[in-house]
Amino acid sequence: MTSNPILVEAFRGGILESAHRGALAIVDADGAVHSQIGDIERPIFPRSAVKVLQALPLVESGAAERWQLSDAELALACASHNGEQGHVDGAAAMLAKAGLDASALECGAHWPYREPFQREMARLGQQPSALHNNCSGKHAGFACLGCAMADGRDARAFLSGYIQPEHPVMREVTAALQSTTGYDLERTARGTDGCSIPTYAIPLRHLALAFARVGAGTGLREGQARAARRLRAAVAAAPFMVGGTGRFDTRVMECLGERVFCKVGAEGVFCAALPELGLGVAIKVDDGNNARACEVVMAAVIEALLPLAGDAASLLRSLSDVTLKNWNGIEVGSLRAAPLLRGLARTS
């Protein structure tokens, strides 16, 4: 297999200390490739990067309207959140609207991502629940969808095992993923995600196509297009719910609003929709690095493609050309987007 090119370089003491290779696809809603770097045809697991695609049935089915889910709650359905109190309360509120509680969630429990929240919980003698799981909003969305699908049956009994590939809820979610990406999920590798739902291997080109469609609203059936617009508007109205304090997705969407919908996944995957350009972006960093590499690539792509000024330009440059400091606050090096990323807009 040919090596993918270097996308991010780490410098220390004036020399290159390490480098991160990867691939990038930028595609329009008709499937035309705007830009590509590296291998964009190799199927990869997108993991949490596709949560907005997985949330489409929640809205398209009418379940979101039936349970009167707010902007913040719909944004949470697309989230990989920090487990801050607003996230925990939001997931609990979604479940309550459908007559459920946290015991309905099948995502498992873990401590909040950020250390200050872990320490505060420990100080109070609290243990994490499924509501603290970074995927609790997505799973609360699945539960709300399932309650609507139960249609008079015992909702709790109907929901049992909703994480399994053949459950009616997961079949709806998988169908949305297949129709938006245009990729045959029956013929690709299937794994199990960290939150226990199925995850399917999909090439970057098809992932970028799905995000272009979500941003442009074309290439989707009418109900999906409406659902995509609703979810993008909700995330723009409540970007904190998608990540939380200090998180890349939240910071970028707080600054740029509906100009960008971006969502990180695990193992160095990042996807985005750029609605004003009608483009979708999909990134995979080969070594699975998220914060040190994947975010740098996404920031550089947004910089290259979108006209930016003022605070937006400053924020994206700080995220694509990162100053590294040690625990004493001393500058020790930098992370930089590779030159081939800086030339995207000029060479495409």
N, C-alpha and C positions, 0 to 999 in steps of 0.2 A: 504494500500500500504506500503510495506517495505521501510524503509528509506534508501536512498543511503548513502554510507560511506563518511566520511570527507576527502576531497581532499586537502584543504588549511587551515592552521591555522594562526591566527593573535595573536601575543604576544605583551604585554606591561607590563612594571614593573616586568618582570620575570615570568608572568603567562599568561595562555591562555585567551585572551580577547574575541575572537569570532572565529567561524569556518564556513567553506563553504562546504556543501555537494554536491555531483554530481555523474555523471556517465561518463564512458569513454569506447569507443570501438576502438580497433586496429585490422584491418582486411586486408587480402591480396586480390589480384585481382580475385582470384577464389572463394572468399567468406568465406574462412577459418578464424576463429577468432584466432588471435594471442594472444590478451589479452583483458580482459574485467573487468571492475569495475562497480558495480551497475547495474541498469536496462538499458540495451541497446536495448530493444525491444519496449519500450514505444514511440509512435510517438511524436515528438517535432517539433516545427517550426524552421527550420535552418536560416531563414531570410537571411541576407547578406552573410553568410558564404558560400553560394553556387553560388556566382556570376560567378565563372569560369565555372561552369556547364551551367549557363544561357547564357554565351558568346559563347559556342560551335557553335550554329547555325550561328553566325556572320561570323565565319571563315569557317566552313564546307560548307556553302552555296556559298562561293566565294565572298560574299559582301565585306569582309575585303580587299581582293585583288583588287576587282573592284574599291573601293574608295581609294586604296593605303594607308591603315592605317599603321602607323608606330608602332614600338615596344612600344613606350610611349603611343600611343593611344590605342593599344590593352590591355596594362596593365591597363589603365584607365577604360576600359570596365569591368574589374574585380575588381574595386576599391570601397572602402568606404573611401573617401579621406577627407582631412582637409579643402578643399576649398581654398587652397593657389593659388597664381596667376598662377602657372604652371598647376594646375588642371583645373582651370577655362578656361585658354587659350586652353588647350588640348581638353576639351569637345567642345568648340566653333569651333575649327579646324576640329574635326570629323564631326560636323554638316555641316560645310561649304563645305567639300569635297563631301557631298551628296546633296548640294544645299539647305541646310536648315539653320535656325538660332535657337536661344534659345526658340523662341515661339513655336517650335514643341515639346518641352519637356513637359511631363505630370507628372513629379515627384514632383512638388511643390518646393517652395523656403524656405531656412532657412539660418541663419547666419553661417559662417564658424565655425568649431568646436573649433579652438584655439583662445583664448582671444586676443593675439596680432593682429591677422588678423581682428578680429571684431573691435578692437579699431582703427586700421588704416582706415578701411572703414568708421567708424563713423567720424573720423577726416576729411576725404575727402567728407563727406556728401553723401556717397553712401548707397544704399539699396541692400540687397541680391537679387539675381535672381535665377532661376532654375539651372543656371550654378554652383552656390555655393553649391547646394545640394550635400551631400556626394555620392549620387547615380547618379549624372549627367553623368558620364562616361558610366555607365551601360545603362542608358536611351539613350544616344547618340548612343551607339552600337545598341540598339533596333531600333532606327530611321534609322541608316545606313542599317540594315537588311531589314527594311520595305521598304525603297526606292528601294532596289534591287528587292524585291518581287513585287513591284508595276508594274514592267515590262511594262513601257510605259504609264500606267495610271497616273492620277494626284497624285503625291506622297503625297502631303500634305493631300489631301482628303482620300487617302488610309490609312495614318498613324493615322488619327483621332480616338481616343479611343483605341489606341494600348495597353493600360494598362488593358483592360478588358479581362477576361479569354477566351472568344470566339473569340477574334480578331485573324486573321491569324498569326501575329507576336507572340502573346503570346501562341498560340497553338504550334508553333515551339519550343519556349522556354520550355514550359511544357513537350513536348515530349522528349526533350533532358534530362530534369531532371528525367523523368520516366525511360528512357532507361539506363541511367548511374547508377541510384540507384537500378534498378530492383524492384521498389516498385510501387504498383498500386495506382496511385494518384486519380483515379476515386472513390476509396473506402475509402479515408481518409479525415480528416478534412481539410477544406480550409479556410484561413483567408485572410486579406488584409494587406500587408506590409506597412511600414512607407512611402514608395515612391509610394504606391497605386497599385502595381502589386499584383497578387495572391501569397500567400505563402502556402505551403502544409506541413502537419505534416508527418514527416518521421522518423523512428527509427534510432538511432545512428549507429546501425550495418549496415544499408543500406547506410547511409551517408559516413561512413568509406569505404565501398565497392566502392562507386563512386570515392572517392579520390584516392584509391589504383589503380583503373582503369585509372584515369587521369595521375597518376604518372608512371604506368607501360606500359600504352598503350595497354594492353590486356583486353579482355572483352568488347571492343568497336568496332563498325564497323570501317572500314578503314578510312573513312572520318572524323569520330569523333576522332580517334587516332591521325591523322595528325593535327587536330584542337587543340587537347590537347597539343601536343608537341609544336605547334606554340605559344599558349598562355603561356605555362610555360617558354619558351625561352624569350618571350617578357617581362614577369614579372621579370625574372632574370636580363634582360638587363636594366629595368627601374623600380626598386622596389619603388622608391620615389612616383611614380604615384599611387600605390596601397593604400597608407596610407598618408605618408607625414612626416614632421618634428616630430621626437620624437615618432612615432607610432611603436608599436611592430612588425607588419608585415613588415614594411619597414626596420627596424633595423635588424631583423633576416635574411631577404632575401638579404639585402646588404652584410651581413657577409657571408652567406652560399650559396648564388647563387642558382643554380638549385638543390642543395641537398635537399632543402625544398621549398615547396609551401604551405604557410599557409594563412588563411583568417578568420578573426573574423566576427561573426554575432552579432545580438542583443540578449539581455536576456541570456547572459552567454553561448553562443554557439561558438565553435571554431572548424574548420576543417583543415586538412593538408594532403598533399601527401609527402611521403618520397621515391622518385623514386629509390634510390640505394638499398633500402630494399624491394621494391615492396609492401609497406604498406600504408594504409590510416588510418587517425586518426579522430575521431569525439568526441567532448566533450560537455557536458551540465552541467553547474553549476546550481543547483536547485533554488537558490535565484536570478538568473539572473545577478549576478555580473560579469562584464567584466574585467576591469583593475585590480581590487584587487584580483581576484580569477582565472578567466578563463585564463588569460595570464600566471599566475604562473603555472597552470596545463600544458599548452602547452609547456612552457619552460622546465619543468621537464620531459615531455615525450620525447622531442627532445634530451635532455641530456642523458636520459636513453638508448635510442635506437641507436643514431648515435655516432660513434667515433669522438670525438672533441679534439682539442688541441689549445693552444695559445689563440689568441683573441676570437676565436669562443667559446672555453670552458669558458673563463672569462665572455663573454657577456651572455651566457645562464645561468651560475650560478647566475649572478647579477639579472636575470629576474625570476629565480625560488626560490631564497632566497633573498628577497627584504628588504633592510634597510629602515625603515620609519623615516622621519624627519619632524619636525614641521616647522612653518613659519619662525622661527629664525634659522633654519638649525640645530637644536639640534636633535640628534638621540633619538627617543622615542619608538621604537619597531621594529618588523619585520613581514613580511609575508613569510611563509615557505610552500613548498610542503610537504604534509603528507608523512610519511615513506613508505606507500604502493606504492606510485609513484616512489620512489627511487629504489624500488626493481623490477621494470618492466622487465628490461633486464635479470636479474638473475632468475626470477621465471617463465618466459614465455617459 
